[in-house]
Amino acid sequence: MTTSVDTPQAAAFRRQVLNPMKLRLFMVRKLPMAWLAGLRLTQLTPVHATVTVRFKHLTQNPFRSIYFACLAMAAELASGMQAMMHVQGGSPVSMLVVKLEGDFMKKAVGLITFTCPDGPAIAQAVAESRATGEGRTIACTSTGVDEAGDVVAVFRLTWSFRAKR
């Protein structure tokens, strides 16, 4: 696996999405459910991304914890923001989640932080798709921890990348 190279386009994308106001506008336009759930992108580097979701009225389930779909949204956003960053610049690349698996360890209450450390693998898959013109898939892992540092959920998202011709 290659290490992730930071490009000027990726850096410009990071500046945009790490600006809280610009991220909110993006989510209202493109990801309204993530905006309603209150997802926050707190870190984005060429290597990893961190997204938070808080237990509140709009994210709750009947069991007084965060609804699994809200957890899945946060996990997907952690890997998805990295994917979006790595497709910046160069020829266009389509991206799509083709598989999602989740394991739940304990009730998710309070602030849950999802981190995905798969930036280099995503960058490599995007580069290979651009080089070959063929689709590439990559399995990313987003791990959610609570405020005490306990793992509450682990999601595995399989992304497909295909360079457009």
N, C-alpha and C positions, 0 to 999 in steps of 0.2 A: 504494500500500500504506500502511495506517495504521501508526502506531507503536503498540507494545504498551502498554496501560494496565495498571498493576499494581493488582489488586483485593485487598481484604482476604481473600477466599477463596483467591486464588492465593498470597498471602503465607503463609496458614495451611498450605496444601498444601506449600509449600516448606519450612517449618519441620519438618513431619512427615517428609518424605522425605530431607531433609538430615541428620537425626538418624541416625547409623549404626545404632543398635539398632532403631529403628522401621523403617528401610529394610530391614534384614535380615528382620525379622518379616513385612513386606509381601511381600518376595520369596519367603520360604519358603511363604507362603500362596497367592500369586497367580502367581509366576514362579519355580517351583522350579528350573528348568534354569538360569536366570540366576544364582540363588543358588549352585548347584553350580559353575558356571563362575567364580564369584568376581567378577562384574561389580560395579563401584562407581560410584555417582553422586557426582561430585566437585564439580560446579557446576550450579546451576539458577537462571536469572534469567528475567525476562519475554522476554528476547531470545535467549538461548542456553543450551544444556545440554552438559555434558561427562561422559562415561562412560569408565571404564577397564576393560581386560581384560588379564590377565597370562598369559604363556606358562607353563604348568605341566602336570602330568601329565594332568589332566582336560580341558585345552583343546588338547592337542597333536594333530597329525595324523602320519601315518607319515613325513613329510618334515621333521620337526623344526622345525615352525613352528605357529602357531595355526590350528586348523581353521577353514575359512571360515564355518561355521555359528556359531561363537562370535564371530567378527568381526561377522557380520550381526546377532546378538543385541545386541551393544554398540551398533552403529549404530542399530538400531531403538529401543533404550531411550533413546538421546539425543534422538531426535525424539518418542518416545512419552511421555516424562516431561513434555516441554513441552506436548504435546497434552492430557495428563491435567490439567496445571495450568490450562490455558486453558478447559477445560470445567467447572471448579469454579464453583459459584454459577450462578444463572440456571436456565433450564429444562434438563432432561436432554438430552444430546447423545450419540449413539452414535458410536464411532470404530472404524475398521478399516483395516488395511493392505491395499490392493488391488493393489499392484505393488511389486516390489523388483528393482533392478538393481545390480550391483556391478562395479567395476573394481579389479583387484589389481595394484599396481606392484612390490612386492618382498615377500620373506618377512617375515612378522610374527613377530618374536621379542621377548622382553622385555616391557615394559609398553607397551601400545598405548592411545592416548587418542583417543576419538572426540568430535568437537564438531559440533553442529548449531546454526547461527545463524538458524534460521527461525521463531523465536517470534512476531514480528509477523505473518508470513503465516499462521501457524496461528491466531492470535487473530482475524485478519480472516475466515478461512474459517469459524470457529466462529460468529462474530457474524453473518455473512451467512446461515448456515444457520438460526440462531435467528430472524433477521428475516424470512426468506422462507419458512421451513418446508421448503425444498428441500435436497437434498444438495449438498455442496461437496467438491471434491477439491483437494489441494495437494501438490505435489512438494517434498519436503524432501531436503536433502543432508547426509549425515554423513560427515565426513572423518576418517580414522584416521591418526595419525602415531606414529612410534616415538620412543624416548628421544633419538635424535639429531636429531629434527625432520623426518625424511624421511616423506613420504606413503607409506603402505603400502597403503591401500585407500580407495575413495570409493564410498559407497552412496547411491543415490537411492531413497527410499521415497515412494510415493504413498499418502497418507492420505485416507480418505473420512470426512466428518463429516455427520451428519444429525440435525437436531433431532427429538426424540421428541415426539409429540403426546399 
